[in-house]
Amino acid sequence: MTLPTTLDQWLAHCEQLHPKTIDMTLDRVAALCDRLGLRFDVPVVAVAGTNGKGSSCAMLEAIALAAGYRVGLYIKPHLVHFEERCRINGQMASAESLLPHFQAVEAARQGITLTWFEYTTLVIMRVLAQADVDLVILEVGMGGRLDAVNAVDADCALITSIALDHTEFLGNDREAIAREKAGIMRRAKPVVVSDPQPPACLKARADELGADLRQLGIDFNVQGDKQQWAWRGRNQRFNGLAYPALRGANQLLNAAGVLAVFEALRERLPINAQAVRNGLAMVELPGRFQIVPGQPTLVLDVAHNPQSVAALALNLDQMGYFPQTHAVFGAMRDKDLAHLLPYLAPLVDHWHLTDLPTPRAARADELAELVRAASGGRPIRISTHANPAAALQAAAAGADPADRIVVFGSFFTVGGVLKDGLPRLAARHLG
């Protein structure tokens, strides 16, 4: 067989190897880790949870970089380019730098069939294992126990908020989902839980393993006013902190968990208050309540389950007055659409619903029926579009300068409006 020679060719190759998109087991990845001799000589933090994983990973990276450490990060999914998933010292990996690692995984996997996610995870973990870094941060996929990332023994686990998502694979309640997330815990190692109301099974599993459990509200706390906030852990305090550059009320909980991780690793990776301040001030993560200035104002958010859409609705409500709100929305059919849409329906005047380029996605006309039901007879306007870029173009054309446009839902939705760069909206008139 002729091997691929470009990143796009390798990614297409990975899609053809396994009959299932998701095949929950660690056996294949663990076997490949052994064959590849994959090991990390620096502290590894694994981050699992339903919401807040990406933000927490970005804050871990930003603070460590501000403290002068070299950092490798695996974060997902990507919005536009696959290379976004692999960052070294704050920079996206180049396509060319990934190619030798695809070749290595291909050579090692003979006789083992991998899913696309398993294959690409092994590639990026190999990149990070060989990189000259002081810290590696690995974002877990949808689960934990059987996620490919869990083939690596992390030095510290961080579990963010737990909510209902991917129920067909993880279970139908928070306890069941939390049990899957708890799979990233390791015996006698620290585990930080930043969910303010954690399912009971997380503590039970930590006790069973003798893990060093650190819980929000027990082992670390936050307090503050409108100007600044403070964090207190078991042995450390940080005062006079500015709020994270990532917007949204939920980001303070994520930041609190991140600082608890650094406290747990302080003997190997000490940080000071200035690194915390600088890191939180500089952190960036596209598509998480990202506000793009312009006329009209543009908000980008990958919220796609009830908990994250509820947070989005709260954040939008706190933005101030806008005459009209226009929504660009596209989502996967397997999401809990009937329960997430009512959170945002009272705020939206005109819906621009979009098809997405994947068979899992709900069609725009299917979404229209759900939006009507969620709006409860409130007068709204609905239009459907072939893709997110067309939906945003139509929303911008119909909006007044003082309005706002909210693009939310699947990563395909937000990525679809970012594929040609950050949109800069100009008002159709200034009268």
Secondary structure, 3 states (H helix, E strand, C coil): CCCCCCHHHHHHHHHCCCCCCCCCCCHHHHHHHHHHCCCCCCCEEEEECCECHHHHHHHHHHHHHHCCCCEEEECCCCCCCHHHHEEECCEECCHHHHHHHHHHHHHHCCCCCCCHHHHHHHHHHHHHHHCCCCEEEEECCCCCCCCHHHHCCCCEEEECECCCCCHHHHCCCHHHHHHHHHHHCCCCCEEEECCCCCCHHHHHHHHHHCCEEEEECCCEEEEECCCCEEEECCCCEEEEECCCCCCCCCHHHHHHHHHHHHHHCCCCCCCCHHHHHHHHHHCCCCCCCEEECCCCEEEEECCCCHHHHHHHHHHHHCCCCCCCEEEEEECECCCCHHHHHHHHHHHCCEEEEECCCCCCECCHHHHHHHHHHHHCCCCCEEEEECCHHHHHHHHHHHCCCCCEEEEEECHHHHHHHHCCCCCCCCCCCCC
